[in-house]
């Protein structure tokens, strides 16, 4: 059966009873997923190629997060539509209607902003593979455009995975796959008993001030005393030094 002119819709499940995550800057809505004007009969491998791509990048990103304990950050962009515009404008013109997918647009706007700091200090995108050979040829320029946009951005804050952030995006609707990522359980942020949680931005400011005001020997001695629980209310300061 041809997929031509068949609209698909996504209706999100009922909201979770838990309190919303501080990382959740986006609201789920009833929105059209993909209105297809390009039939897969025109290119029978198109759907299969893209479905495989969505699966591969999600698997690779999840595997990387399981083995890499470095924090995840959100980059700051002044234009909330900048990511999708960078991606969409580099698509082959004949695929513009095929990619009129609000689900992918919304999810990519979230996932592509997530980065990790690499060993050389540059920002590495969480969702994109390092190997361009894993990216379908017709999407390569779109992915490169988004990578460039993110690499030039600045970090806004840390992204801490909460229970209602364990999955970003919807893997499938009907016959279609979309951008998505399931975070490994090891990434779930758990509170440490007796330790007061400190925001990354606050910790950065405190660390910078400490390094400016004190010698390294003084800092090491303070660290030893705090870790040894030799000072009153030491637990309130552990988050800043661990």
C-alpha positions as CSV (number, residue, x, y, z in Angstrom):
1,X,0.0,0.0,0.0
2,X,1.4,3.4,-1.0
3,X,2.2,5.9,1.8
4,X,1.4,8.8,-0.4
5,X,-0.8,11.5,1.2
6,X,-1.3,9.6,4.4
7,X,-1.0,11.8,7.5
8,X,0.2,10.3,10.7
9,X,-0.5,11.8,14.1
10,X,1.0,11.3,17.5
11,X,-1.1,11.7,20.7
12,X,1.2,11.7,23.8
13,X,0.4,9.5,26.7
14,X,-1.1,11.0,29.9
15,X,1.4,13.2,31.8
16,X,3.4,11.5,34.5
17,X,2.3,12.0,38.1
18,X,5.8,12.9,39.2
19,X,6.9,16.5,39.3
20,X,8.3,17.9,36.0
21,X,12.0,17.8,35.4
22,X,14.1,20.9,35.6
23,X,15.6,19.8,32.2
24,X,12.2,19.7,30.5
25,X,12.1,22.9,28.4
26,X,9.6,21.5,25.9
27,X,5.9,20.7,26.1
28,X,4.4,17.7,24.4
29,X,1.4,18.6,22.1
30,X,-0.9,16.9,19.7
31,X,0.9,17.7,16.5
32,X,1.0,16.2,13.0
33,X,3.9,13.8,12.6
34,X,4.6,13.4,8.9
35,X,2.4,14.2,5.9
36,X,3.9,12.2,3.1
37,X,3.9,13.5,-0.5
38,X,6.8,11.4,-1.6
39,X,5.8,7.7,-1.9
40,X,8.2,5.1,-0.8
41,X,7.3,3.4,-4.1
42,X,9.4,6.1,-5.8
43,X,12.4,5.0,-3.8
44,X,11.6,1.7,-1.9
45,X,14.9,1.9,0.0
46,X,14.4,5.4,1.4
47,X,12.2,4.4,4.3
48,X,14.4,1.4,5.2
49,X,17.6,3.5,5.0
50,X,16.3,6.3,7.3
51,X,14.7,3.8,9.7
52,X,18.1,2.1,10.1
53,X,19.9,5.4,10.5
54,X,17.6,6.5,13.4
55,X,18.1,3.1,15.1
56,X,21.9,3.2,14.6
57,X,22.6,6.6,16.0
58,X,20.4,6.0,19.0
59,X,22.2,2.7,19.8
60,X,25.6,4.3,19.3
61,X,24.8,7.3,21.6
62,X,23.4,5.0,24.3
63,X,26.5,2.8,24.2
64,X,28.8,5.8,24.4
65,X,26.9,7.1,27.5
66,X,27.2,3.7,29.2
67,X,31.0,3.8,28.9
68,X,31.6,7.6,29.3
69,X,30.7,9.1,32.6
70,X,31.5,12.7,31.5
71,X,28.6,15.0,32.1
72,X,26.1,16.0,29.4
73,X,25.5,19.7,28.7
74,X,22.9,21.8,26.9
75,X,24.2,24.5,24.5
76,X,22.6,27.9,24.3
77,X,21.0,29.0,21.1
78,X,19.3,32.3,20.7
79,X,16.9,31.0,18.0
80,X,14.9,27.9,19.2
81,X,14.3,26.9,15.5
82,X,18.0,27.2,14.5
83,X,18.7,23.5,14.7
84,X,15.8,22.4,12.5
85,X,16.4,25.2,10.0
86,X,20.1,24.2,9.7
87,X,19.1,20.6,9.1
88,X,16.1,21.1,6.9
89,X,17.6,23.7,4.5
90,X,20.4,21.3,3.6
91,X,18.1,18.5,2.5
92,X,17.7,17.7,-1.2
93,X,14.7,19.8,-2.4
94,X,12.8,16.7,-3.6
95,X,12.8,15.4,0.0
96,X,11.4,18.6,1.6
97,X,7.9,17.3,1.8
98,X,9.1,13.9,3.0
99,X,10.8,15.5,5.9
100,X,7.9,17.7,6.9
101,X,7.8,15.9,10.2
102,X,6.9,17.8,13.4
103,X,8.0,14.8,15.6
104,X,11.5,14.8,14.2
105,X,11.6,18.6,14.3
106,X,10.7,18.8,18.0
107,X,13.0,15.9,19.0
108,X,16.0,17.0,17.0
109,X,15.7,20.4,18.6
110,X,16.2,18.8,22.0
111,X,18.7,16.0,21.1
112,X,21.1,18.1,19.0
113,X,21.6,20.6,21.8
114,X,23.0,17.9,24.0
115,X,26.8,17.7,24.0
116,X,29.8,16.5,25.9
117,X,33.2,18.2,26.3
118,X,35.9,16.3,24.4
119,X,39.5,15.8,25.6
120,X,40.6,18.7,23.4
121,X,38.0,21.1,24.9
122,X,35.7,21.1,21.9
123,X,32.0,20.2,22.1
124,X,31.0,16.8,20.8
125,X,27.4,16.2,19.8
126,X,25.7,13.5,21.7
127,X,23.5,12.1,18.9
128,X,25.6,12.2,15.8
129,X,28.1,9.5,15.0
130,X,31.8,10.4,14.5
131,X,31.9,8.3,11.3
132,X,30.2,10.0,8.3
133,X,29.9,6.7,6.6
134,X,27.1,5.9,9.0
135,X,25.1,8.9,7.8
136,X,22.9,8.4,4.6
137,X,24.3,10.4,1.8
138,X,21.1,12.5,1.4
139,X,21.3,13.6,5.1
140,X,25.1,14.2,5.3
141,X,25.1,17.9,4.6
142,X,22.2,18.4,7.0
143,X,24.0,16.7,9.8
144,X,27.2,18.6,9.0
145,X,25.3,21.9,9.2
146,X,23.8,21.0,12.6
147,X,27.2,19.9,13.9
148,X,28.8,23.2,12.8
149,X,26.1,25.2,14.5
150,X,26.5,23.3,17.8
151,X,30.3,23.4,17.7
152,X,30.2,27.2,17.7
153,X,27.7,27.5,20.5
154,X,28.4,28.0,24.2
155,X,27.3,25.7,27.1
156,X,24.3,26.9,28.9
157,X,24.0,24.4,31.7
158,X,24.3,20.7,32.6
159,X,21.7,18.2,31.5
160,X,21.0,15.8,34.4
161,X,18.8,12.8,33.4
162,X,15.7,12.5,35.5
163,X,13.1,9.7,35.5
164,X,10.9,11.5,33.0
165,X,13.9,12.3,30.8
166,X,14.9,8.7,30.2
167,X,13.5,8.7,26.7
168,X,13.6,11.7,24.4
169,X,11.4,11.4,21.3
170,X,9.2,8.7,19.9
171,X,10.9,5.8,18.1
172,X,8.1,5.0,15.8
173,X,4.7,6.1,14.6
174,X,3.0,3.9,12.1
175,X,5.6,2.8,9.5
176,X,8.0,5.6,10.3
177,X,10.9,5.9,12.6
178,X,12.1,9.2,14.1
179,X,14.9,10.8,16.0
180,X,15.0,9.4,19.5
181,X,17.3,8.4,22.4
182,X,16.8,6.1,25.4
183,X,19.3,7.0,28.1
184,X,20.9,4.1,30.0
185,X,19.8,3.6,33.6
186,X,23.4,4.4,34.8
187,X,22.8,8.0,33.7
188,X,19.8,8.5,35.9
189,X,20.6,11.2,38.4
190,X,20.4,9.9,41.9
191,X,20.6,11.9,45.1
192,X,23.4,11.0,47.5
193,X,22.2,10.9,51.1
194,X,23.8,13.6,53.2
195,X,25.1,15.5,50.2
196,X,23.5,18.8,49.2
197,X,23.0,19.0,45.4
198,X,24.8,22.0,43.8
199,X,24.0,23.4,40.4
200,X,26.8,23.1,37.8
201,X,26.8,26.9,37.2
202,X,27.1,27.6,40.9
203,X,29.9,25.0,41.3
204,X,31.8,26.6,38.4
205,X,31.6,30.1,39.9
206,X,32.6,28.8,43.4
207,X,35.6,26.8,42.0
208,X,36.8,29.8,39.9
209,X,36.7,32.0,43.0
210,X,38.5,29.4,45.2
211,X,41.3,29.0,42.6
212,X,41.7,32.8,42.4
213,X,41.7,33.4,46.2
214,X,43.7,30.4,47.6
215,X,46.9,28.5,47.0
216,X,46.7,24.9,45.9
217,X,48.1,23.7,49.2
218,X,45.3,25.5,51.1
219,X,42.7,24.0,48.7
220,X,44.1,20.5,49.3
221,X,44.0,20.9,53.0
222,X,40.4,22.1,52.9
223,X,39.5,19.1,50.7
224,X,41.1,16.7,53.2
225,X,39.3,18.2,56.2
226,X,35.9,18.2,54.4
227,X,36.3,14.6,53.1
228,X,37.3,13.5,56.6
229,X,34.2,15.0,58.1
230,X,36.3,17.0,60.5
231,X,34.4,20.3,60.1
232,X,30.9,21.3,61.2
233,X,28.3,20.8,58.4
234,X,31.0,19.5,56.1
235,X,28.3,17.7,54.0
236,X,27.0,21.0,52.8
237,X,30.3,21.7,51.0
238,X,31.0,18.3,49.5
239,X,29.1,19.0,46.3
240,X,31.4,21.8,45.5
241,X,34.6,19.7,45.7
242,X,33.5,16.3,44.5
